[in-house]
Amino acid sequence: MYFFYVDESGDRGLASPDPIYVLTAIGLYENRWHKFYRHITNIKRNLMVKLHKNKHVKLQLVDCEIKSRWIRDPRERAKHPFLSHLSAKEIEELVGNYYSQINYHYITIIAIIIDKSKLDHYFDSYKLHRKAWELLCERVENFMNEYHGRHNAIMICDDMNKNENISLAMKHSYFIETYTSSGLQLKHIIEMPLFVRSELSEGVQLADLCAYNFQRAFRDKNMDYSFFKMIVPNLYSSQTTELGKIDGLKIFPDSSELVNLLKTIK
């Protein structure tokens, strides 16, 4: 079984000034989940003990969630019960430990980049998310079929609200029961998405960090952004496609000028 943790970066709203929406999944083999989880939570617990001893701040693991926007924005960090008490070095080391797990556990990354400025007029936030989810599932299916045909995958998502969870489950159910718009049958993705609280899912938190790197790189049209370059080697790439093509990174729609940036990724 493969766990694919999913998170997004950017705004789904078409009227938003942010032109890029990203949906990202990180794939982790089930036998490696426990070591991944324990590695990160042990670091957090050590920091919690240190804060309690030195600053008399008592926290629980649920208080120690990591999100990319909290790390980047000093105002957001100041509101956070955990990050606000950490030094810049401690935050850097904690984030670095998340990224170190990608190579250590052979994590596969898949990302969908939506250029909202190039979408057809009939798109709304619902259709945008449906298309991103469909494209993501197609690439998860292709990866599983090619490299892990005897295994299945389950999609694990950040818990939103009841209506959004139902909406996503209905989209997913349609693709499972029929086919995607490209005619692909999702044979290796099982059940409905599993909705979890991101505060207690280190996988979803890592997916959030990765999603921002894609959003930042394509928003700024900077393929040399250091954190983006760091995770590029872990993107799913099929052995059956032409040399240099990255199957785990999809720009939609094809008319987007961002497609040209794919040729510059090294």
C-alpha positions as CSV (number, residue, x, y, z in Angstrom):
1,M,0.0,0.0,0.0
2,Y,1.1,3.5,-0.8
3,F,0.0,6.5,1.1
4,F,-0.4,9.7,-1.0
5,Y,-0.6,12.8,1.2
6,V,-2.3,15.7,-0.6
7,D,-2.3,19.4,0.0
8,E,-2.7,22.6,-2.0
9,S,-1.0,26.0,-2.4
10,G,-2.7,29.1,-3.9
11,D,-6.3,30.2,-4.1
12,R,-8.9,28.3,-6.0
13,G,-10.8,31.6,-6.6
14,L,-10.6,32.7,-10.3
15,A,-10.9,36.4,-9.2
16,S,-7.9,36.1,-6.9
17,P,-4.8,38.1,-7.9
18,D,-2.8,34.9,-7.4
19,P,-2.7,33.3,-10.9
20,I,-1.3,29.9,-9.9
21,Y,-3.0,27.0,-8.1
22,V,-1.1,23.9,-7.1
23,L,-2.2,20.5,-5.9
24,T,0.6,18.2,-4.7
25,A,0.8,14.6,-3.5
26,I,3.7,12.9,-1.9
27,G,3.8,9.0,-2.0
28,L,5.1,7.0,0.9
29,Y,5.3,3.2,1.1
30,E,3.3,1.9,4.1
31,N,6.2,0.1,5.7
32,R,8.1,3.4,5.9
33,W,5.3,5.5,7.4
34,H,6.1,4.7,11.0
35,K,9.8,5.7,10.8
36,F,8.9,8.9,8.9
37,Y,6.3,9.8,11.5
38,R,8.5,9.0,14.5
39,H,11.5,10.9,13.1
40,I,9.6,14.2,12.8
41,T,7.5,13.8,15.9
42,N,10.6,13.0,18.0
43,I,12.2,16.3,16.9
44,K,9.0,18.2,17.7
45,R,8.8,16.5,21.1
46,N,12.4,17.4,21.9
47,L,11.7,21.0,21.1
48,M,8.5,20.9,23.2
49,V,10.6,19.7,26.2
50,K,13.1,22.4,25.6
51,L,10.4,25.1,25.4
52,H,8.8,23.9,28.6
53,K,12.2,23.8,30.4
54,N,13.5,27.2,29.2
55,K,10.4,29.3,28.5
56,H,7.7,27.5,30.6
57,V,5.7,27.0,27.5
58,K,3.7,23.7,27.7
59,L,2.5,22.4,24.3
60,Q,1.1,19.2,22.8
61,L,1.9,17.7,19.5
62,V,-1.3,19.1,18.0
63,D,0.1,22.6,18.7
64,C,3.2,22.0,16.6
65,E,1.9,21.9,13.1
66,I,4.1,23.3,10.3
67,K,2.7,25.3,7.3
68,S,4.7,27.0,4.7
69,R,2.9,30.4,5.1
70,W,3.6,30.4,8.9
71,I,7.3,29.8,8.2
72,R,7.6,32.5,5.6
73,D,5.5,35.3,7.2
74,P,6.8,36.7,10.5
75,R,3.3,38.0,11.4
76,E,1.9,34.5,11.0
77,R,4.7,33.0,13.0
78,A,4.1,35.4,15.9
79,K,0.5,34.1,16.2
80,H,1.7,30.5,16.4
81,P,2.1,28.9,19.9
82,F,5.0,26.7,18.7
83,L,6.9,28.6,15.9
84,S,6.7,31.9,17.7
85,H,9.0,30.4,20.5
86,L,11.6,28.8,18.1
87,S,14.8,30.5,16.9
88,A,15.4,30.9,13.2
89,K,18.0,28.1,13.4
90,E,15.5,25.7,15.1
91,I,12.9,26.4,12.4
92,E,15.4,25.9,9.6
93,E,16.6,22.6,11.1
94,L,13.0,21.3,11.6
95,V,12.0,22.1,8.1
96,G,15.3,20.6,6.8
97,N,14.4,17.4,8.6
98,Y,11.1,17.2,6.7
99,Y,12.9,17.6,3.4
100,S,15.5,15.0,4.4
101,Q,12.8,12.4,4.6
102,I,12.0,12.7,0.9
103,N,15.2,11.0,-0.2
104,Y,15.6,8.8,2.9
105,H,12.2,7.2,2.4
106,Y,12.2,7.3,-1.5
107,I,9.1,9.5,-1.5
108,T,7.6,10.2,-4.9
109,I,6.2,13.6,-5.7
110,I,3.4,14.5,-8.1
111,A,2.2,18.1,-8.7
112,I,-0.5,19.7,-10.8
113,I,0.0,23.4,-11.7
114,I,-3.2,25.3,-12.8
115,D,-2.7,28.5,-14.7
116,K,-6.0,30.2,-13.8
117,S,-5.4,33.0,-16.3
118,K,-5.7,30.5,-19.2
119,L,-8.7,28.5,-18.1
120,D,-11.8,28.5,-20.3
121,H,-14.7,30.8,-19.3
122,Y,-16.9,28.0,-17.9
123,F,-14.4,27.2,-15.1
124,D,-15.3,28.0,-11.5
125,S,-13.5,27.1,-8.3
126,Y,-15.4,23.8,-8.2
127,K,-14.4,22.8,-11.7
128,L,-10.8,24.0,-11.1
129,H,-10.4,21.7,-8.1
130,R,-12.1,18.8,-9.9
131,K,-9.7,19.0,-12.8
132,A,-6.7,19.3,-10.5
133,W,-7.8,16.2,-8.6
134,E,-8.5,14.3,-11.8
135,L,-5.0,15.1,-13.2
136,L,-3.4,14.2,-9.8
137,C,-5.2,10.8,-9.6
138,E,-4.2,10.0,-13.2
139,R,-0.6,10.4,-12.4
140,V,-0.8,8.5,-9.2
141,E,-2.5,5.7,-11.1
142,N,0.2,5.7,-13.8
143,F,3.0,5.6,-11.2
144,M,1.4,2.7,-9.3
145,N,0.7,0.8,-12.5
146,E,4.3,1.2,-13.8
147,Y,6.3,0.7,-10.6
148,H,4.0,-1.0,-8.0
149,G,1.4,-2.9,-9.9
150,R,0.8,-5.3,-7.1
151,H,0.1,-2.6,-4.6
152,N,-2.7,-0.1,-4.1
153,A,-2.8,3.6,-3.2
154,I,-5.0,5.6,-0.9
155,M,-5.3,9.4,-1.1
156,I,-5.0,11.2,2.3
157,C,-6.2,14.8,2.4
158,D,-6.3,17.7,4.8
159,D,-9.7,17.7,6.5
160,M,-11.6,20.8,5.3
161,N,-15.3,21.1,6.2
162,K,-18.2,18.8,5.7
163,N,-19.4,20.2,2.4
164,E,-16.0,20.4,0.8
165,N,-15.2,16.8,2.0
166,I,-18.4,15.5,0.5
167,S,-17.7,17.4,-2.7
168,L,-14.3,15.9,-3.1
169,A,-15.5,12.4,-2.2
170,M,-18.2,12.7,-4.9
171,K,-15.7,13.8,-7.5
172,H,-13.4,10.9,-6.5
173,S,-16.3,8.4,-6.6
174,Y,-17.1,9.4,-10.1
175,F,-13.6,8.8,-11.4
176,I,-13.4,5.4,-9.5
177,E,-16.7,4.2,-10.8
178,T,-16.1,5.3,-14.4
179,Y,-13.1,6.7,-16.1
180,T,-11.2,10.0,-16.1
181,S,-11.7,12.3,-19.1
182,S,-8.6,10.9,-20.8
183,G,-10.2,7.4,-20.6
184,L,-8.0,6.1,-17.7
185,Q,-9.4,3.7,-15.2
186,L,-8.2,4.2,-11.7
187,K,-7.5,0.5,-10.8
188,H,-4.9,1.1,-8.1
189,I,-6.5,3.9,-6.1
190,I,-8.8,2.4,-3.5
191,E,-11.7,3.7,-1.5
192,M,-12.6,7.4,-0.9
193,P,-10.0,10.0,0.1
194,L,-9.1,9.7,3.8
195,F,-9.6,13.1,5.5
196,V,-7.3,13.8,8.4
197,R,-6.4,16.7,10.6
198,S,-3.3,18.3,9.2
199,E,-2.1,19.1,12.7
200,L,-1.5,15.4,13.4
201,S,-0.4,14.3,9.9
202,E,3.3,14.9,9.2
203,G,2.7,13.6,5.6
204,V,0.1,16.4,4.9
205,Q,2.5,18.9,6.4
206,L,5.3,17.8,4.1
207,A,2.9,18.0,1.1
208,D,2.1,21.6,2.1
209,L,5.8,22.5,2.1
210,C,6.3,20.9,-1.3
211,A,3.2,22.5,-2.8
212,Y,4.4,26.0,-1.9
213,N,7.7,25.3,-3.6
214,F,5.9,24.5,-6.9
215,Q,3.6,27.5,-6.5
216,R,6.6,29.9,-5.8
217,A,8.7,28.6,-8.7
218,F,6.0,28.8,-11.3
219,R,4.5,32.1,-10.0
220,D,8.0,33.7,-10.2
221,K,8.9,31.7,-13.3
222,N,12.1,30.8,-11.5
223,M,13.1,27.1,-12.0
224,D,16.2,27.8,-10.1
225,Y,14.4,28.5,-6.8
226,S,16.4,26.4,-4.4
227,F,13.7,24.5,-2.6
228,F,12.0,23.7,-5.9
229,K,15.3,22.3,-7.4
230,M,15.8,20.2,-4.2
231,I,12.6,18.2,-4.8
232,V,12.6,18.0,-8.6
233,P,14.6,14.8,-8.6
234,N,11.8,13.1,-6.7
235,L,9.1,13.9,-9.2
236,Y,7.5,10.8,-10.8
237,S,9.1,10.1,-14.2
238,S,8.0,7.2,-16.4
239,Q,10.5,5.0,-18.1
240,T,8.3,4.8,-21.1
241,T,8.3,8.5,-22.1
242,E,10.9,10.5,-23.9
243,L,14.1,11.4,-22.1
244,G,13.8,14.5,-19.9
245,K,10.0,14.5,-19.6
246,I,8.7,14.7,-16.0
247,D,5.4,12.8,-15.9
248,G,4.7,13.8,-12.3
249,L,4.6,17.5,-13.1
250,K,1.6,18.7,-15.1
251,I,0.7,22.2,-16.3
252,F,-2.9,22.8,-17.1
253,P,-4.1,24.0,-19.5
254,D,-1.7,23.1,-22.3
255,S,-2.1,26.6,-23.7
256,S,-0.4,28.1,-20.7
257,E,3.0,29.7,-21.3
258,L,4.2,28.0,-18.1
259,V,4.5,24.8,-20.2
260,N,7.6,26.2,-21.8
261,L,9.3,26.4,-18.3
262,L,9.3,22.6,-18.2
263,K,12.0,22.5,-20.8
264,T,14.3,24.6,-18.5
265,I,14.1,22.2,-15.5
266,K,17.4,20.5,-14.8
